[in-house]
Amino acid sequence: MPLSRRLVVASPLILGLAVRAGAQGAPPPILFVHGNGDHAALWMTTLWRFEANGWPADRLVAFNFTDPLSRADDAIPMAGRSGTEDQLRELAARVDDTIARTGAPRVALVGSSRGGNAIRNLIAEPVGAAKVSHAVLCGTPNRGVFDWEANAGSEFNGRGPFLRRMNGREVDTVPGVAMMALFSEGNDKFAQADGRFVGRPGVATGITAEGATLRGATNVGLGVLDHREVAFHPRAFREMFRFI
C-alpha cells in the first residue's frame, strides 16, 4: 500500500497515543495561533501530525491575523499593524466561530511566539477563559523580549503596560485552563541576555531563557531548539499532543 504524505510526515512520531474519540468523546477543537509577522501555513505540518495521530481534521484550525505585525507602541495605531486589542478581537471571534461550528463547549489554543500573547489576553478575563480548555504557548516572550526604559509602549517590553497587566499576579495560570509553556533552553533569539538581536548589542535585556516560561504552569524545555522550532519541531508536537 503506498504511503500518504501525512503518514510519511507522522511516521517518526507514532506515540501510542491514538485518540479514542468513540470511547472518550470527541477531542477538543484546537485553534493554532501564529506569531508576529507570520502566517497560518506555518502550522501545516503540525496539522498533519495531529490528524495522522487520530485527531479529527475538522477539529484542527489555523487562521491568519489580518495585520500580523505588532505596533512600535501598542497604544498608537500604525497602518498595516495590529495592537494587542486587535489580536484579541480576532482570536475571540475565531474561538466563537469554532465553538459554533463544532458544538464543542471549549477549544484548545496553541500559540507560537506573539500568538501566545493573544491567548493570554483572551483567557485573562473569565468570559474568555470559560471557552478554553488548554493553552499551549510556544516560545512566547512572557516576560518580554526586553525589560528596559526604551520602547516603553512596546507589547514586548516587560515594563510595558501589556506585560505588566499579564504578569501582575503571583502566578500566570488561569483557573479552569490547563496551561503549558514550551521553551528553548538557551537558543531562542528573543530570550537572550544581550540586546544584539533587538538592535542594542552590549545592552542587557533583563531577559533570560526562562522568560518564555509561565509561573504555575507546566513548563517544558526542548533543548537548544530555536525560536520557531519550539512551536513547529517534532519535539514540540509530541509535547502539545500529549498535553491536550
N, C-alpha and C positions, 0 to 999 in steps of 0.2 A: 504494500500500500504506500503510495507516495506521501511524503511528509508535507504538511501545510506549513506556510510561513510562520503561523502562530506557534506551531509545535516546535519548529526549529528554534525560534526565539526563546521559548519557555523551557526547552529540554534540560538545560543545566540547572533549572530552578525547581524541579519537582520536589516538593517538600513533604509529601504525605499529608497535606493539609486540605484535601479536597473539600469544597463547600457542599455540605449536605442540606441543600435547600428543602428537599422533601421532608426530612426528619426534623429539622430545626427551624423551619420557616425561612422565608427569603432573606438573604443578607441585606444589609442597608445599602441604599444607593451611595455611591462615592462620587463626590464632586472634586475635581482636580483643579487647583488654582495656580496659575503661572506667576512668575516673578517680574521684576522691574524691567520693562522693555522687551519682555519675552512674549511667548505665544502658546496657544493650546497644543500645537502639533508636537511640542517637546515631550508631551505625555504619551505619544502614540505607542512606544514600546512598552511602557508601564501598563497601558490599557490591554495590550495583547497578553502580557504576563498574567494579569488578573483573570482575563477571560479564559486563557489556557489552563488555569488552575481552578476553573469551575464557576467563576463569578459571572452572573448573567450580563450579557453585553448591554442590555437596555438599562442596567443599573450602574453604568460607568459613563461619566460625563466630564468632558473637558471643554472649557469655553475661553474666548478671547475677551479681555477687557477692552473697552472702546479706546481708551488712551492709556497704554500700559506704562509709560514713563512717569516717574514722580516729578513733582514740582521742586524747584530750588527751596522755596519756602511753602510749607504745607498750607498756609493760610492765604496765600496770594495766588490768584488764578494765573495760569500760563497757557497760551494757546497750544493745543495738542498734547497737554499733560494733565495728569489727574492728581487730586489730593486724596487723603485717606477717606474722607466722607464720600467722594465719588466712587471709590472702590467698594466701600461699604454698601452703598445703594445697589450697585450692580451685583455684588455677591448675594445680598439678601434677596434680590429678585430671582436670581438663579436657583437659590435654595427653595424658594416658594414654588417656582415652576417645577422643580424636580419632585417635590413632595406631592404637588397636584397631579403630575403625570403618573407617578408610580404608586400613589396611595400609601407610601411609607410614612410612618409617623415622624421619623427623623432621618437625617442624612449624615454620612461621614465626610469630613473635609480633609483633603491633603493639599498642603501648600508648599511651593518652592519659594524660598527667599522672601521677597516682598509679599508674595501671596499669603504668607503666614501672618503678616501684619493685618491684612484684611480679615483673616479668620479670627484673630484675637479681637479685633474691633467688633466683629459680629457677635461673638459669644460673651463680650464684656457686659452685655445687658441681658436680663432674664428672657426677654422676648426672643432674642436670637439663640441663646443657649438652649432653650427648650426645643429647638428644631434640630439640634446637632447631637449625635451620639458619640462621635470620635473626632478628634482634631489632631492631625499629624503635621508637624512643622519641620521642614527640611532646610537646614541652613538659614533659617530666619534670623536676622540680626536682632534678637530680642532685647539686648542691652544697647543696641545701636551699632553702627559701623564705626562711629567715633563718639567720644564724650568730651567735648571741649566748648569753649565760648564761641568760636567761629561757627557759621552756619546755624545760628540759633534756632531757626524755624524749621530746619530740615526734619523730615519724617524719620531720618536715620541717625539723628543726634540723640544720644542717650539723655542729654539735658533738655531736649526739646519738649514741647507740650504733649505731643502724641505719645512718646515713650514714657514720659513721666506719668501720664494717665494709665497706660497699660501696665506699668511696673509699680504702681503706687501702693499695692497691698503686700503683705508679708509673703504670700505665695502667688504664683502665676496661674494656678489651676482654677477651674471654674466648676462649681458643684454640678454634678449630673453629666459632665462631659469628660470622657476618658481622653487624656492628653499625652502625647509623646513628642519629643524633640529628637531629631536625628542631626548629628553634627560631626564636623571634621575635627580630628584630633591634631590640629596644627597647620593644615594645608588649605584652609578657607581664606581667600584673599580679603574677604570682608570681615574677618575676625583676627586681625593682626595688631600687635602692639605698636608697630611703627606705621606712620601715616603715608608711606610712599605709594601705596596702591590707591590712595584717595588724593593724591597730588600734594602731599606735605611730607616729603621724606625727612626723617630725623625728628619728627614731632610725634610725641607719644599720643596714641589714640585713646588710651584709657580702657581699651577693649582687649580681651584675651579670647582664646579658643572656647572658653566656657560661655562666651557671650551669646551663643546660639542655644543654650540650654534653657529650661524652664524650671523655676523653683516649684517643687512639689509634684512634678510630672515624671513620667518615665523618660529618662534621658539615655540615648544610645549613641556612643561614639563609634564611628565607622572607619577608624584608622585614618590614614592620610588621604582620603578622597578629597577632591576639590569642591568648590562651592556648588557647582551644578550636580556633580556626581552624588552628593548626599541626598538628592532627590531622584535621580534617574539611573543610578547604578543598580546592578542586580542585588547588591547587599541592601540597598535602600528598599527595594521591592520586598525582599524577604521580611524585613522588619515591619513594614507597614501592613503587609498581608497578614502576618501573624497577629499583629496588634488589633487590627479591625475584625 
